[in-house]
């Protein structure tokens, strides 16, 4: 996570974090050992139950589901980032009639679970004659939900830019809009890039809600495959490992980007008014 969103933990907090991490790791390893023991005792680790996943047709079906997951995540991220940027600029607007609706949207939507928005699109909208395709029944609620999160990320990034940057732009004759577009936003985008990637990881995991609308993403494809071959545990382990590899890779990318991004200093005069 970016230090733009919270203060750096002190020595005591870091020590508590390390202790909690060790305790949690030991507990997780213990549960994994117990699970492996139970799987072995019930024959779930026998080679013949895993052999089907050494064949290409099984992987091709799951990879199709992974492609559908990636497509929904990319489209949702693009829409929610665009909307989030507009909301962030709206919250920073000097016009009250723009600032209040943007702030209300962000504060309200952040408290609403994405699953509830999926149910709203799935059951409520068709009653009013708006029955979206399966793809958009997943993408629309994810975009609506994540737009609020991206708005706060962008707002934090804009607020981290020193006030003198915008004042310099205005001093050379640029309008407020051009100063924001040419000077402030490019710097803010670079600073919040790790947080954007981290939020995108969460969005990718949220695409598993496609299970609810029968969209053929990875989790739903795993359910169909498990029903077909009867290998419930093996199938869901493969699906879980696939999610683990993809999300761990994106999280690693976020850490690399954060390491390469200069840490923003806390400005004395922020672009965000108190």
JOURDA-V34384 format. One record per residue. N is the residue number from 1. RES is the residue in three letters. OMEGA is omega in whole degrees, -180 to 180 (* if undefined). Layout:
n=[N N]
res=[RES RES]
omega=[OMEGA OMEGA]
This chain:
n=[1 2 3 4 5 6 7 8 9 10 11 12 13 14 15 16 17 18 19 20 21 22 23 24 25 26 27 28 29 30 31 32 33 34 35 36 37 38 39 40 41 42 43 44 45 46 47 48 49 50 51 52 53 54 55 56 57 58 59 60 61 62 63 64 65 66 67 68 69 70 71 72 73 74 75 76 77 78 79 80 81 82 83 84 85 86 87 88 89 90 91 92 93 94 95 96 97 98 99 100 101 102 103 104 105 106 107 108 109 110 111 112 113 114 115 116 117 118 119 120 121 122 123 124 125 126 127 128 129 130 131 132 133 134 135 136 137 138 139 140 141 142 143 144 145 146 147 148 149 150 151 152 153 154 155 156 157 158 159 160 161 162 163 164 165 166 167 168 169 170 171 172 173 174 175 176 177 178 179 180 181 182 183 184 185 186 187 188 189 190 191 192 193 194 195 196 197 198 199 200 201 202 203 204 205 206 207 208 209 210 211 212 213 214 215 216 217 218 219 220 221 222 223 224 225 226 227 228 229 230 231 232 233 234 235 236 237 238 239 240 241 242 243 244 245 246 247 248 249 250 251 252 253 254 255 256 257 258 259 260 261 262 263 264 265 266 267 268 269 270 271 272 273 274]
res=[UNK UNK UNK UNK UNK UNK UNK UNK UNK UNK UNK UNK UNK UNK UNK UNK UNK UNK UNK UNK UNK UNK UNK UNK UNK UNK UNK UNK UNK UNK UNK UNK UNK UNK UNK UNK UNK UNK UNK UNK UNK UNK UNK UNK UNK UNK UNK UNK UNK UNK UNK UNK UNK UNK UNK UNK UNK UNK UNK UNK UNK UNK UNK UNK UNK UNK UNK UNK UNK UNK UNK UNK UNK UNK UNK UNK UNK UNK UNK UNK UNK UNK UNK UNK UNK UNK UNK UNK UNK UNK UNK UNK UNK UNK UNK UNK UNK UNK UNK UNK UNK UNK UNK UNK UNK UNK UNK UNK UNK UNK UNK UNK UNK UNK UNK UNK UNK UNK UNK UNK UNK UNK UNK UNK UNK UNK UNK UNK UNK UNK UNK UNK UNK UNK UNK UNK UNK UNK UNK UNK UNK UNK UNK UNK UNK UNK UNK UNK UNK UNK UNK UNK UNK UNK UNK UNK UNK UNK UNK UNK UNK UNK UNK UNK UNK UNK UNK UNK UNK UNK UNK UNK UNK UNK UNK UNK UNK UNK UNK UNK UNK UNK UNK UNK UNK UNK UNK UNK UNK UNK UNK UNK UNK UNK UNK UNK UNK UNK UNK UNK UNK UNK UNK UNK UNK UNK UNK UNK UNK UNK UNK UNK UNK UNK UNK UNK UNK UNK UNK UNK UNK UNK UNK UNK UNK UNK UNK UNK UNK UNK UNK UNK UNK UNK UNK UNK UNK UNK UNK UNK UNK UNK UNK UNK UNK UNK UNK UNK UNK UNK UNK UNK UNK UNK UNK UNK UNK UNK UNK UNK UNK UNK UNK UNK UNK UNK UNK UNK UNK UNK UNK UNK UNK UNK]
omega=[-179 177 176 -171 177 -178 177 -180 178 -179 180 179 178 178 178 179 179 179 179 179 180 180 179 179 179 180 179 179 177 178 178 179 178 179 179 179 -180 177 -180 -179 -178 175 -178 179 178 -175 -176 179 178 -176 179 -179 170 -179 -177 -178 179 -179 178 179 180 178 173 176 178 177 178 176 -179 180 179 -180 -178 180 179 180 -180 -179 -177 177 178 179 179 178 178 179 179 178 177 180 179 -177 176 -179 -176 -177 173 -174 -176 178 179 179 179 179 -177 -176 -179 -175 179 -179 -177 178 179 180 179 177 176 178 178 179 -175 -172 -174 -176 179 179 179 175 -180 -179 -176 171 -176 -178 -177 173 175 -173 -176 179 177 179 179 -178 -175 177 179 179 178 178 179 177 180 -180 177 179 178 180 -179 -180 -178 -177 -179 178 180 179 178 178 178 -178 -180 173 177 174 178 -179 180 176 179 -175 -173 -174 -171 -174 178 178 180 -179 179 -178 -176 -178 177 179 177 178 179 178 178 175 177 178 178 177 180 178 175 174 172 173 -176 -175 -180 173 -170 174 -170 -178 179 177 176 178 180 -179 179 176 -178 -174 178 -178 -173 -175 -178 -178 -178 173 178 179 180 179 178 176 -178 -178 -178 -177 178 178 178 178 176 177 179 179 178 179 179 179 -179 -179 178 180 -179 175 178 -176 176 -179 -175 175 179 -179 178 *]
